[in-house]
């Protein structure tokens, strides 16, 4: 059996020897190296920014969506959207474990897992797309994938449906990072707070700020805001387009009596929302860009252009214990779990 690099560089074809995530093409031969795990894939959960772009390109046509996805996988050896640069994650069943990992991993053949590393670096071969669920960005497939030695994962819990767990784990980094960033008494704004990651961030922020803080949910439609309001995730609800920074700034100014946000979290899945976050945050505040549609250039130069010395954090999809933190939200709040099951499972 061939020996592999911990980080998967042995799979990179273009450029040879590079890391698999930024690579143009990787080897998706489903014969494992000595330090890899082979997975029979059941469902792909495509990153929201990526799926939105693909659906728009396909003009909503399911067969075209399938064609675009299979084309990405065929050309790159992974589901690495060339437009958004993002991927997603998957659930499946462990098929084979390399000998180097025996005794190092608690996994065994037959375990059901969710990979917590991006599809943009995961060797993937899809034989057939069985179903596309456009409303929740999920795709059922027949195929296989490789998890590298350095790859993180979570065993699927027994106390909730697979599709619910997959939806929650897909955005697990967002509520975990929110827990790290928010402190008691803060004013927190979640732009895109009505979406899958946004609602989890609102939940964690509400717990953290306490009675002296404030949590503001910004949504693009009254209908979506009413849904979030029904499970009491925020203190104030703002109807505004995240691509209209002056409108968002004025709304946050009004909601905070001019104080603006101490922590602003961007969970929007479309481009051109950077300035709404920057203008809504006080100069000593923090902006967490969880959205994969974020442009570093627009954020950096935009902040410079309006003279804002705000701290900006790139959204890292991994945080310590992020899987359990996210799943525990579903266990702690029955109303929120019921809503997630209706929307995402």
Order of alpha helices (4+ residues) and beta strands (2+ residues): beta-beta-beta-alpha-alpha-beta-beta-beta-beta-beta-alpha-alpha-beta-alpha-beta-alpha-beta-alpha-beta-alpha-beta-alpha-beta-alpha-alpha
